[in-house]
Amino acid sequence: MPSLRTTVAPPRGRRPRWRVALGALSLAAACSTVPAPAAAAPAVAVAGGAGGHCAAHDLPLRVPGAEFQQADCLDELTTAGTVASGHTDPADYAGLTPKDLPTPSGVPGIQIDGYFPDTSTTDTNHGWNHDAQFVLRLPDHWNGGLVVAGTPGNREQYANDRAISDWVLSRGYAYAATDKGNTGLAFHRDGRRPGDAIAEWNTRFTQLTRAARSVVRQRYHRLPDRTIATGLSNGGYLVRWQLENHPELFDGGVDWEGTLWRSDGPNLFTFLPPALREYPVYAAGGAGARQAQEALHAAGYPAGSEFLWPYHHQVYWDLTQRIYREEVDPGYDGATEAGTPYCASGTPGCDADYDYAARPGAVHRAVDRIALTGRIGKPLITLQGTLDVLLPISQDSDVYARMVREAGRGGLLRYYRIEDGTHTDSLVDAFPDRLRPMVPCHRSAFTALERWLAGEGRPPAGHTVPRPADADRATLLTSCPLDRTSDAEGAPRS
């Protein structure tokens, strides 16, 4: 059946477009300071038509603070239906999940798309050319919960549709996601001062959470009894930040390999430049290769991850360093915007030689504006793969778990190191004998959080979750029990 739609602004019209669709982090997103609220978009009635499944829910739904919103009654809210109906963008989640990941189906309900007031225009979905876009999904058969998802990388509001939205909708949750106020590789152009772009991600996530809780109350006549924040990569960073700064909005969160920002390091700028500087020497072979390999290990890239280095050098390391450095330290390379791609060490202004510790105090203050503290206020489950070579685990989640414990909040954290997991699950298809997918581990963590919040028992203590030696590909794609521990040396516990 076709979707039934009520709109209060420009007609929907998805335009064919080409764009870079990088992996989970490719850490780009543009934002500006959140402008003063414009006149709110009028409430939108969702008319189901005679006999339609939305007929009983002819409600005037209004997203608080939205400049524009559009509601559709859909027979299918998961990607099993939204790809064909145009209510998602497959390019937005390309590369984030294994190709054989099952897609749930059978979830009718209401989808609301729209945007909050914003001045940047990088998100071209629906032909709106307007940032701060969001999507809300309200299943007919609601379990009482709300999931708010943080978008990874430089992607838009549909980036988590396959990895997160499909699954939580099939469990009865309402779902919300935002583009964080921006999209694209030139995110650093947004805002007035260094750090503004990333800071807006946090503001937009808070804004959407408050609005989504209101819409849930309108639709189901009560507030959600649990609101869970979750996300991967940059989205995981948003989860950490929200539980530190707005725990009153959430009951808990699942942080999937979140980005760590610390003004005194480690952060992207402490481990990416060594990779850019040493990898070409390692790849060239010869007398300096062994020393370069050891330097990469010392920077955090684990022994045994070498097979992943060529891909990350080609796709992630250089781009990520340049565009994020431009966001917090635009003066490093003078008038050049976001550095010189793949410049050789020794070239003036080359990001391979970037020395974060030696940069002016203003740079560190810019990072401090977006930094994490570890002072979470609600239960958090963090998971990261041991073979993550975009955000090396020893420089990221190992450190964040320690920060939480040092802040006196260790009782609120469970941290699982996933053996042979990496940052982007599509790489599992390329290296099925060396990697395991993270999606099922996220689902295990999510269900463990559900039990924790329901008072049905605390999750197992933090540990390294081993990859079963005898598990076949199909098993790894659907199973990741968290109660199997390993005695891996140095595995942090929390």
Buried (B, 14 or more C-beta within 10 A) or exposed (E): EEBBBBBBBEEBEEEEEEBEBBBBBBBBBBBBBBEEEEEBBEBBEBBBEEEBBBBEBBBEBBBBBBBBBBBBBBBBBBBBBBBEBEBBBEBBBBBBBBEEBEBBBEBBBBBBBBBBBBBBEBBBBBEBEBBBBBBBBBBBEBBBBBBBBBBBBBBBBBBBBBBBBBBBBBBBBBBBBBBBBBBBBBBBBBBEEBBBBBBBBBBBBBBBBBBBBBBBEBBBEEEBEBBBBBBBBBBBBBBBBBBBBBBEBBBBBBBBBBBBBBBEBBBBBBBBBBBBBBBBBBEEEEEEBEEBBEBBBEBBBBEEBBBBBEBBBEBBBBBBBBBBBBBBBBEBBEEEEBBBEBBEBEEEBBBBBBEBEEBEEEBBBBBBBBBBBBBBBBBBBBBBBBBBBBBBBBBBBBBBBBBBBEBEBBEBBBBBBBBBBBBBBBBBBEBBEBBBBBBBBBBBBBBBBBEBBEEEEEBBEBBBBBBBEEBEBEEBBEEBEBEEBEEEEEBBBB
